[in-house]
Amino acid sequence: MLLAEALVAIGIAGVLVLVVCAFWMYSSQTFAALFNYVDLDDANRNAIDILTRDVRQANRVKACSADGTSLVLEDADGSDISYIYDPGRKTLTRTKNGVSQVLLRECRRLTFNIRQRNVVGGSYDVYPAATPDTAKLVDVSWLCAHTILGRLENTESVQTARIVIRKQGT
């Protein structure tokens, strides 16, 4: 009788240990995903705040690459501010007066588009700018995602913004 009782007790203890381990693994992954969401949200908020401030205070757009990975603005003090997206490193870097600052890491996709203020009839869209001289708006869109334990999880954060250059005339 003692052996049977011991085997039942060991079986129940084993099941309890498995349940606790499964709960621990699931909650650890959930906490890691929540941390990733918070980290992405903070980085995205910081990047959009800096980019919005720079574009709104810029005198003009000096250059925008055809593939949409770089944007150069003339700041209010006449110096250049450049935003460069490196798809290989998955980073967005802001450079002003030789000082570089990485704003986004693990950025899977990013594009800059320059636009005019003229609205396309029957829509909320605006016409693309032919040259940086005619640019009055900057559209930016990016997607960032972190990994959990080496796997790309559903911790993505998509940001889009249409920013008006305030110092340019209409």
N, C-alpha and C positions, 0 to 999 in steps of 0.2 A: 504494500500500500504506500509506503514512503517513497518508493521510486516513481510511482505514477503521479503522486502529488508534486514531486520535484519537477518532473517533465512538464506538467501542466503549468506550474509556476514559471518555469524557464520559457515556455512558449508564450505566455501572456506578457512576460517582461520583454521578450524579443519583439513582439508586436508593438508594445508601447515605445520601445526605443526606435523602431522604424517610423512610427507616427511622429515622434518628436523630431527625428532627423529630417523627415520630409517637410514638416512645418518650418523648421529652421532654414532649410535650403530655399523654400518658396519665399519666406519672409526676407531672407538675405538678398535674393534677386529683386524683390519688390523694392526694398530700401535702396538698392543700387540704382534701379530705374528712376525712383523719385529723386535721388541725388543728381542723376544725370539731367533730369528735367529742370531742376533748380539751377544747376550749373549752366545749362544751355540758355535758360531764360535770362540769367544775369549777364552772360556774355553778349547775347543778342540785344538786350536793352542798352547796355553800355555802348555797343557798336552803333546802333541806330541813333542814339543820342549824340554821339560825336559826329557821325556822318551828317545828320540833319543840321546840327549847328554849323558845321563847316560849309555845307552847300548854301544854306540860307544867308550866311554872312559873306559868301564869295562875291567877288566883283564879276566873275565870268567863268565859264568853262573854257579851259585852254585846249584840252584834248580828251578824247574818249576813243579807246581802241575799237576796231571794227568787230572784234570777237566779244567785246563787252567785259573784258577782264581788268581794265585799268581806266582810271579817271584822274585827270589833272585839273585842279581848280586854281584860280588866282585869288589868294586870300585878300582881305581888306587892307593888309599892310603891304601888298604887292608881291609877297613871296608865294611860292608854289606849294600846294598841298597835293600829294599824290596818294591814290588808293590803288594798290596792286593786289589782285587775286592770283595766287599761285596754285593751279590745280594739282600739281605734283605734291606739294607740301600740304595742300588743303588749308591755306591760311589767307587771311586778308590783312594786309599791312598798310598802315598810314605813315607817310613820311612828310615831315615839314622841317625845313632848315637843317637837313642832314640827320635828324632824330627820327628813328623808326620805332613804331609801336605796333605789335601784333594785336589786332582787334578780335579776330575770330580764328579759332583752331578747329580742326576736323570739319571744315566747311566743304560739303560735297559738290555744291554748285553755287555759282554767283555770277550775276550779270548786271552791268550798268548800261542803261540806254538814255540817250539825250533826246529831249522832245521840245516842241514849241508849246505855246499856250493855246493855240487854236484848236477848238474842239471839233472832232469829226462829227458831222451831222448825224443825228439819230442814235448817238451812243455817248458814253462817258469817257471815251478814249480821246487822246490828243495826237496830233500829227507828229511823226518823227522829225527831228531836226536834221537838215541836210549837212550842216557843218557845225562845229562848236560855237561859231559866232552867232548862230541863230538859236542856240539852246537856251531855253528859259526854265526847263524842268529837268530833273534827273530822276529816272526810274531805277530802282535797285531792287533786286530779288535774290535771296539766297536760301539755301537749305543746309542745315548743320545736323549731324547725328553723331552720337557717341556709341562706343561699344561697351558691352558688359561681358567680362571674361573672354574677350577676344571675338565675340560675336556681335554683329550689327543688330541692335535691337530696335524697337519702335520708339526710340527716344529722339525723334526728329523735331526740328523747330524750323518752320518756314516763315520767313519775314519778307514782306514787300512794302515798298514805300514810294510815293511820288512826292518829291521835294521841290518846292519852288525857290528859285534864286530871287531873293527879295530886292537886291540892289539893281537888277536890270529893269529897264523899262518894258512896257507891255508890247 
